[in-house]
């Protein structure tokens, strides 16, 4: 979906004036935390996924 590209652009543009942290949630380091949680998605997210 291009989320990583968008976040890198925001970081590159604003990192000098605002603290911005890039965290790659797709990294295997975070795989144990990536399990779906019941009711973790909002109704808006559910509509967008359809």
Backbone torsions as a table, in degrees:
resi	resn	phi	psi	omega
1	UNK	NA	-9.7	178.0
2	UNK	87.9	14.6	-178.6
3	UNK	-63.7	-40.8	179.8
4	UNK	-63.3	-41.7	179.1
5	UNK	-63.6	-43.3	178.5
6	UNK	-62.9	-45.7	-179.4
7	UNK	-63.8	-38.5	176.5
8	UNK	-64.1	-39.6	178.6
9	UNK	-64.1	-42.3	177.5
10	UNK	-63.6	-45.7	179.6
11	UNK	-60.2	-46.6	-178.9
12	UNK	-62.9	-36.1	-177.3
13	UNK	-77.9	-39.5	-170.4
14	UNK	-110.7	-3.7	-174.9
15	UNK	-61.4	-28.6	-179.5
16	UNK	-70.4	-28.3	-176.4
17	UNK	-110.8	-19.5	-178.1
18	UNK	-135.3	133.1	177.4
19	UNK	-62.8	122.0	-179.7
20	UNK	-127.8	130.4	179.7
21	UNK	-114.1	132.2	175.7
22	UNK	-102.0	118.0	-179.4
23	UNK	-121.3	116.5	-178.8
24	UNK	-85.6	96.8	-177.8
25	UNK	-71.7	-14.0	177.7
26	UNK	-83.4	-4.3	-179.7
27	UNK	-67.3	142.2	178.5
28	UNK	-58.7	-21.9	178.8
29	UNK	-60.1	-31.8	-176.3
30	UNK	-102.5	10.7	-175.6
31	UNK	-57.7	-37.0	-179.0
32	UNK	-67.5	-22.1	179.3
33	UNK	-94.4	-2.6	-174.3
34	UNK	-92.5	4.8	178.8
35	UNK	-65.4	138.4	178.1
36	UNK	-62.9	141.8	177.0
37	UNK	-111.4	140.8	178.2
38	UNK	-57.7	135.1	177.6
39	UNK	61.8	22.6	-179.4
40	UNK	-79.0	-22.9	-179.6
41	UNK	-93.4	144.3	176.9
42	UNK	-79.9	166.8	177.8
43	UNK	-60.8	-36.7	179.0
44	UNK	-62.4	-45.0	178.7
45	UNK	-62.1	-40.6	179.1
46	UNK	-62.4	-40.0	178.9
47	UNK	-66.1	-40.8	-178.6
48	UNK	-68.1	-28.4	-179.9
49	UNK	-75.5	-18.3	-177.9
50	UNK	-82.0	NA	NA
